[in-house]
Amino acid sequence: MRHFPVFLDTDARRIVVSGAGECAVAKLRLLLKTQASVAVFGENPDRQVLDWAAKGRLRWVPRQIAAGDATGALLVYAANAEAHADARAAAIARDAGVLANIVDNLDDSQFITPAIVDRDPVTVAIGTEGAAPVLARDIKRRIEEMLPVTLGRLARVARAFRPRAERLPPGEARRRFWSRFFFERGPRALADGGADGAHAALVTLLDEVAAERTDGHVALIGAGPGAPELLTLKARRLLHGADIVIHDRLVPAAILELARREAEIVEVGKTGFGPGWKQDDIDALIVAKAREGLKVARLKGGDPAVFGRLEEEIAACKAAGVSWEVVPGITAASAAAASMGQSLTRRGRNTDVRLLTGHDTTGFAEQDWRSLARPGTVAAIYMGKRAATFLRGRLMLHGAADTTPVTIVENVSRPDQRIVPTRLIDLPEALEGIAGPATLMLGLAPHDAARAADIGIDLKEAL
């Protein structure tokens, strides 16, 4: 994001426009909607500029902008439609420490003005970094069709009422109150009784919501392997509605961005063989926030039912009498197989698939090594990087071929995903350069490698 969108307070401030012709008029139509005092410098003014000046809507100075004219201004627009005059005006602004925009000159401007949908006090700004003004105008048109012209009146009534609405506790109760007003009661009341009717609807609705009991709730949500597009629709809805998001260390920022800006975000990360939150402390936090009447999103990487300590958190909620639900997510094994172009099962190769952990609370995890070592076995090994040498030794001890394919999928589904095919004998060495979370796919090679093996081609030689 090159241009960061902000809304500037124009009340009792001054905006300077250099240029009084047709180019300036287009910007002035927008600037005169603000509460700023607008000063226009330029010779040979457009008739519209003279009309606005005669009505006292702006101050016209019949000369070019000069040093000192921008001092104390909020913004300066260079709208002379002449490169030399615009560059001069921008330089005057910079010397005065004021941000300058040169109309239709993105590279030399310090800020840009977006396309705006005006339903004052509701304002929607649309920007395309100057890349596609036609697209911005089309989006503006569509949003204008979506938002009724009465929305501004409704918002102004709500703004005056906000201090009274603060009797409701912050969080879900206030959201419920305002959602019902804006999307249910308010539009009907405004249509039937104008601003007074909308105000009366707010008074009634406030008493109703204040009398309602607000119960907390815990959603144990699978965040999937990392790509936001792989979240379920239900997960996205609950995440957006949460008052607090309690998440694992591996949940990426791109998914956390889907939470509301007002939501509290708490990382309860655990680091393998390192410091981290204790499960009892996580359970206590989840329960405490739900007892406060908050909507809790407990966000876990992958699927919460796969090595996610789900049962312990459910038990804590049940013991505390807190309502809960589980929202499944795509587990790393499925995402890793998809990224490899492979199926977890295949007729004639394997009729089952194992999901294993490389270590548990007591150390390296023991498995049914004899069955895992059989040809054709497919297993997804989670948290297996540190256990690689142990896994190789156990599998080969029980008869696994040293050429058994293993594929390492690092940061599965994310932009920095990496797929590293190797053999069981080489697994520890292949993992040496893997820094991110990795899933080990035992018995599977990437699709192209598998096809090469089927027709007798040495992939390394082929590449």
Disulfide bonds with the S-S distance in Angstrom:
none
